Amino acid sequence: RLCLFSGMTEVLHDDFAQKFYIPLGDDEAVLGYTHVNDILDVHTIFVPAGQEKLEQELIKAVFDYAHKHRLKIIPTDERMAIFARENGYEDMLTTL
């Protein structure tokens, strides 16, 4: 398990389960992906109601991780593409 910090939020990474997550007591905010070769296919983002600000923290953490490990991202969840466009990460996106 890897601990990343995105802003002031602790984002955890479980590479076996292929997810980034933020524990929230009995719940969690989670970003799920599939890792194949040098590509992360981000297919799931779930944030409990009232915790929407955590969505951006999860997305930032996965882009930081991908950048550090020289990975590309398939933005199956469109929120990934929106974040990339708004934050200058478009060069990290790919398609199959």
Secondary structure in CASP SS format (residue, H / E / C, confidence):
PFRMAT SS
TARGET T0000
AUTHOR 0000-0000-0000
METHOD secondary structure of the structure
MODEL  1
R C 1.00
L E 1.00
C E 1.00
L E 1.00
F E 1.00
S E 1.00
G C 1.00
M C 1.00
T E 1.00
E E 1.00
V E 1.00
L E 1.00
H E 1.00
D E 1.00
D C 1.00
F C 1.00
A C 1.00
Q C 1.00
K E 1.00
F E 1.00
Y E 1.00
I E 1.00
P E 1.00
L E 1.00
G C 1.00
D C 1.00
D E 1.00
E E 1.00
A E 1.00
V E 1.00
L E 1.00
G E 1.00
Y E 1.00
T E 1.00
H E 1.00
V E 1.00
N C 1.00
D C 1.00
I E 1.00
L E 1.00
D E 1.00
V E 1.00
H E 1.00
T E 1.00
I E 1.00
F E 1.00
V C 1.00
P C 1.00
A C 1.00
G C 1.00
Q C 1.00
E C 1.00
K H 1.00
L H 1.00
E H 1.00
Q H 1.00
E H 1.00
L H 1.00
I H 1.00
K H 1.00
A H 1.00
V H 1.00
F H 1.00
D H 1.00
Y H 1.00
A H 1.00
H H 1.00
K H 1.00
H C 1.00
R C 1.00
L C 1.00
K E 1.00
I E 1.00
I E 1.00
P C 1.00
T C 1.00
D C 1.00
E H 1.00
R H 1.00
M H 1.00
A H 1.00
I H 1.00
F H 1.00
A H 1.00
R H 1.00
E H 1.00
N H 1.00
G C 1.00
Y C 1.00
E H 1.00
D H 1.00
M H 1.00
L E 1.00
T C 1.00
T C 1.00
L C 1.00
END
